[in-house]
Amino acid sequence: MTVSATIVLASASPRRVELLQSAGIPVSVRPSGIAEMLLPNETPEDHAMRLARDKARDVAKLGNGRFFIGADTIVVSEDEIMGKPQDAEDAERMLRKLSGKVHQVITGFSVIDSISNAEITAAVKTQVYFKELRDDEIHTYIASGCPFDKAGAYAIQGDAAHMISKIEGSYTNVVGLPLCEVVEALRTLGALG
């Protein structure tokens, strides 16, 4: 795969960088500073796509690249959009809510070509099935510090892998970036040859 121009990731997520690098796509990292608020009557998919697009546009305004990737991952359980937990109590509440149930992970992504102003924005959904979590599993996981920078208070690729009995859909989406779809968007816009 040939990369034709500078690609900038509007995110500080090391997981997203690792995913792109695993596909042979070098990226510059420039996090966006936009506020991640839910708007009234916004669906989870619309919320994730809007934030991804806003992040990509925010960083594209600064220049220093041609293609800009924004992404936002949320966890949805019983109509609650779960972002990153605010503290240990919030992490425990989220993990108890996910325990023994199925939920959705939705990642909105946006790829912008700053020269042509072409843009591809979409959302990818994955069903995630959690086993029933024991109290000691929840407390040990929270004590590890892992939940605090993750939507829904867990990371499938880390210490929470044993909590997930199965998924339906994209694994990389649950990690934080639907790699197949993002690579295709980059190819469509001419970033990859």
NORFEN-V494801 format. One line per field, one symbol per residue. ss: DSSP state (~ for helix, > for strand, _ for the rest). Layout:
ss: ???
This chain:
ss: __>___>>>____~~~~~~~~~_____>>______________~~~~~~~~~~~~~~~~~______>>>>>>>>>>>__>>>_>___~~~~~~~~~~~___>>>>>>>>>>>>_____>>>>>>>>>>>>____~~~~~~~~~__~~~~_>_________~~~>>>>>__~~~~~___~~~~~~~~~~~__>_
